[in-house]
């Protein structure tokens, strides 16, 4: 599966009860999951290979929407570009199952993330 530089790549859905969320999305949409333990569940791509998103038990469900993740082939350069463009990094680069990422807010206050598997 190829990733597109700066393309929308991954969406996280807040899910305080991972089992209930898996049940709901599995039943409603036929989604399949990759279980990473008690702290995270990946949502497998409908097309079959890779993941399209995740269920995050630490997130707080809200009407503001899921966390959109962009993919980057150079995470450090993208973080610098976000700052230079007027964004605010709210979570510095950190490791997670599958790679590294950071979170930022745009000038309007929308929260997004950028990740890399390299």
C-alpha positions as CSV (number, residue, x, y, z in Angstrom):
1,X,0.0,0.0,0.0
2,X,1.4,3.4,-1.0
3,X,1.0,6.5,1.1
4,X,0.5,9.9,-0.4
5,X,2.7,12.7,1.0
6,X,0.5,15.1,2.9
7,X,-2.7,13.2,1.9
8,X,-5.4,12.2,4.4
9,X,-4.2,8.8,5.4
10,X,-5.7,7.6,8.8
11,X,-8.5,8.6,11.1
12,X,-8.8,7.9,14.8
13,X,-12.2,7.5,16.4
14,X,-12.4,8.1,20.2
15,X,-13.7,4.9,21.8
16,X,-13.5,4.7,25.6
17,X,-15.0,1.1,25.4
18,X,-13.0,-0.6,22.7
19,X,-15.0,-3.8,22.7
20,X,-18.3,-1.9,22.3
21,X,-16.8,0.2,19.5
22,X,-15.6,-2.9,17.7
23,X,-19.0,-4.5,18.1
24,X,-20.8,-1.5,16.7
25,X,-18.5,-0.8,13.7
26,X,-18.2,-4.5,12.9
27,X,-21.9,-4.9,13.0
28,X,-22.8,-1.6,11.3
29,X,-20.2,-1.6,8.5
30,X,-18.5,-5.0,8.5
31,X,-15.2,-3.4,9.7
32,X,-12.4,-5.8,10.8
33,X,-9.8,-4.9,13.4
34,X,-6.2,-5.4,14.5
35,X,-6.0,-5.7,18.2
36,X,-2.9,-4.1,19.7
37,X,-4.0,-4.9,23.3
38,X,-5.9,-2.8,25.8
39,X,-4.7,0.6,24.6
40,X,-5.4,0.6,20.8
41,X,-7.3,-1.2,18.0
42,X,-6.5,-0.6,14.3
43,X,-9.3,-0.5,11.7
44,X,-8.3,-2.6,8.7
45,X,-8.8,-1.1,5.3
46,X,-11.9,-2.3,3.5
47,X,-9.8,-3.1,0.5
48,X,-7.9,-5.6,2.6
49,X,-4.3,-4.5,3.1
50,X,-3.1,-2.1,5.9
51,X,-5.2,0.1,8.2
52,X,-7.4,3.1,7.5
53,X,-7.8,4.2,11.1
54,X,-8.0,3.2,14.8
55,X,-10.1,3.2,17.9
56,X,-8.5,5.2,20.6
57,X,-9.6,4.5,24.2
58,X,-7.9,7.7,25.5
59,X,-9.9,10.0,23.2
60,X,-12.9,11.8,24.4
61,X,-15.9,11.4,22.1
62,X,-17.3,14.6,20.8
63,X,-19.2,16.2,18.0
64,X,-16.0,17.9,16.8
65,X,-15.0,14.8,14.9
66,X,-12.3,12.2,14.6
67,X,-8.6,13.0,14.5
68,X,-7.5,13.2,10.8
69,X,-4.0,11.9,10.2
70,X,-1.8,13.0,7.3
71,X,1.1,10.9,6.1
72,X,4.6,12.3,5.6
73,X,7.8,10.8,4.2
74,X,9.8,13.3,6.4
75,X,8.1,13.9,9.7
76,X,10.6,16.4,11.1
77,X,10.4,18.5,7.9
78,X,6.6,18.4,8.0
79,X,6.5,19.4,11.6
80,X,8.8,22.4,10.8
81,X,6.5,23.3,7.9
82,X,3.4,23.3,10.1
83,X,5.1,25.6,12.6
84,X,6.4,27.9,9.8
85,X,2.9,28.1,8.3
86,X,1.4,29.2,11.6
87,X,0.3,26.0,13.1
88,X,0.9,25.0,16.7
89,X,2.4,21.7,17.7
90,X,0.4,20.3,20.6
91,X,2.1,16.9,20.8
92,X,5.8,16.7,19.8
93,X,6.9,13.7,17.7
94,X,6.2,10.4,19.6
95,X,6.2,6.7,18.8
96,X,3.1,4.6,18.5
97,X,2.3,1.1,17.2
98,X,3.3,1.4,13.5
99,X,5.5,4.4,13.5
100,X,5.9,8.0,14.8
101,X,3.6,11.0,14.7
102,X,2.9,14.5,16.0
103,X,-0.3,16.5,16.6
104,X,-0.9,20.1,15.8
105,X,-3.7,22.7,15.6
106,X,-4.2,24.9,12.6
107,X,-4.7,28.6,13.0
108,X,-8.4,28.1,13.4
109,X,-7.9,25.6,16.2
110,X,-8.6,22.4,14.3
111,X,-6.5,19.5,15.7
112,X,-4.9,17.1,13.2
113,X,-1.9,14.7,13.2
114,X,0.9,13.7,10.9
115,X,2.5,10.3,11.0
116,X,5.2,8.3,9.3
117,X,6.3,4.7,9.3
118,X,9.9,5.6,8.5
